[in-house]
Amino acid sequence: MADRFFRNPMPEFVAETTPSTAQEEEEALTVGDSLPKLLAMPHAALCERLKRAALDLKETIVIETWGVSEQHVRDYTLYCGVLGTAFLLFKSYQVTGNRNDLALCSQIVKACDAASASSSDVTFICGRAGVCSLGAVAAKHAADHDSLSYYLAHFEKIKLSKDLPDELLYGRVGFLWACLFLNKHLGEGTVPPSYTGVVVDEVIKNGREMGRKGRWALMYEWYGEKYWGAAHGLAGIMHVLMDMELKADEVEDVRGTLKYMIGNRFPSGNYPATEDDRKTDALVHWCHGAPGIALTLVKAAKVFGDKEFLDAATEAGEVVWNRGLLKKVGICHGISGNAYVFLSLYQLTGNVKYLYRAKAFACFLLDRAHKLISRGEMHGGDRPYSLFEGFGGMAYLFLDMLDPSLSKFPAYEL
């Protein structure tokens, strides 16, 4: 199991040092092990270093995913495709105000629109809804009213087939997340509850039908497996449902499903990847295991005000601290995604321990990721410049570290 992650070399807490000059900070980082020095660096100085690294990565990612391809879209998705580059550019625009980033984001989305026009995939992360919703939001910021109307009109044309699964990456809740994204950025009611309610009803109905076959309030399958995680399973579905308008009995089904998961987690505090595999306590990823489920439990603690959810989320956070320095950089199954557990816990509790832990994971990436990859000790991702598997997620995390109180796991937290 240990070959999946690095032993965490970082102390439980490191106090920040007295601010020094920029030259002294640079000189200190060139001598000996620089990771402890990064951990002790004053927050403002560390943020400047993370910002520089993020913007440098962003430029490389644009070249590798957009420039080298001569602006030909091979994969339009947010997950591993060029829409992920557009999403990173939009984040960079939000942080820096650089309108060149916004313009390039809009240009890439336009190309993704053409590439996805005949696609039957409907979700934010892997489908047409991601293209149309990001396109609409970018158009609003650019004051491009024609493009805004165009993308919203095409969003309305997206059809959900009866055989669609319910999970986040390819299913109904992945479409619902796109609706939530539009409402957040364009205003409540952009996608009205009368429209999303039909989809929610179908998700609840399907979950109850499968739940009646076992001991669950709600249960779902994807390719024959009853997944628990954020990408394909219960955690992702519950996460989105908690943002929707639900009837009282539906709220109780969501609560009951989450409590069932807590009651059946591993003794370690980690969570099974699937309902039928209660022996393999190995995966500590956003997509499968404690990290993605922790983010959902943090939301449950906010929604329900139930200490059981907070306690379970903090216990999952301990799993991530001890086993979450994965040998990959991305947000789906890498260190970048796992850092968001601590940012989410920090926002919920205000406990600076979690801010330090997020900083520690970010510093580990900043200091060691490129060196470990070059030595073959760490994997840069099958698509190394993508948002969910590669350096795109790392750059996104670095930008989110600049204001931890506002950070959001991309395409999952709102």
C-alpha positions, 0 to 999 in steps of 0.5 A: 500500500505504501507505494501509493504515497510518500511517507509524510515528512512534515511536522505537525506544525511549523511556526512562520519565521520573522519576515526577512528580505526577499533576497535572504529568503531566496538565499535560504532556499538554495541551501539544504532542504528547502521544504522546512524553509518553505513551511516556515516562510511568512504567508505573504511571501509564500503566496507570492512564490505560489502565485509565480509558480502557478502563472508560470505553470499556466503559460506552459499548460497553454503552450502544451495543450493549445499552442503545440496542438495548433489549436486543434481540439482532441479532447474537449473535456474539463477532466483531461481536455483543453476545457480544463485549460480554459477553466484554469485561465478563468481562475487566473483571470479571477485572481489576477484580473488579466483580461488576456486570460479571459479572452484566451479562455473564451477562445478555447471554449469556442473551439470546444463548442465546435468539437462537442456540438454532436456529443451525447455527454452532458456533464460539467466535467466530461460533457457538453454542459461544461462547455456551454456553462463555462462559455456563458460565464466567461461571456458575462465577464467579457460583456459579450452578450451575443455569446452569453445568449448563444451558450445559454440557448445551447445549454437549454438544448442539452437532452438527458437520455433515460439510460443516463447514469446518476453519477458526477462525471458522466451522469445526471448530477454532473449535469445538475452541477453545471446548472448550479454553476450557472446559477452561482455566476449568472444569478439564481433562477438562471436555471430554474428549480422547475427545470432541475427538479425533474432531474432531481426527482429522477435521481432520487427515484433511481436511488430509492429503487436500488436502495430497496434491494438492500439496506440503503436509503439511496444507492446507485450503480455505475457499470455494475459497481456500487461506488462510494466516491466523489467521481462515480458514486454516493459521495458525489451524488449526495454532494450535489443533492445537498445543493438542490431543493429537496422535500423533507423525506428526500433530505432525510434520505441524503442524511441517512445515506451519509450516515450509512457510509460513516457507519461502514467506513474502515477502522482507519477512517478511510472509505471503501471504493465500492459497496462490495469491497470492504477489504481494500483499504488502499485508495486515498483519492478524491475519486475513491476514498477519504478525500472526496468523501471528506469534502462531502461530509464537510458540506453535510456538517454545514447543511445539517449542523450535525457533529457526527458529520464534522467528526467523520470529516476530521477523521477522514482528514487525518487519513489524508494527512497520513496517507495523502501525499500520493505519488501523483500531482493531480486533483483527481488522484493526486496531492493537489486534490487532497490538499483541498480537504484541509482547505475545506476543513479550515473554512468550516472550523477556522482551525489554523491546523488545517490551513497549515496542512493545506500549505504543507501539501502545496509546499511539498508540490512546489518544492519536490514535484518536478524533481520527483517526476524527473527521477521517476519517483512520482507520476506526472499523469497520463495527460500531464498538463490536464486539470484533473490528472496533471499540472493544471490541478497543481496550478489551480491549487496554488492560485487557491492558496492565495486566499484559502477562505475562498478556495473551492475544489474545481468543478466540485465545490461551489 
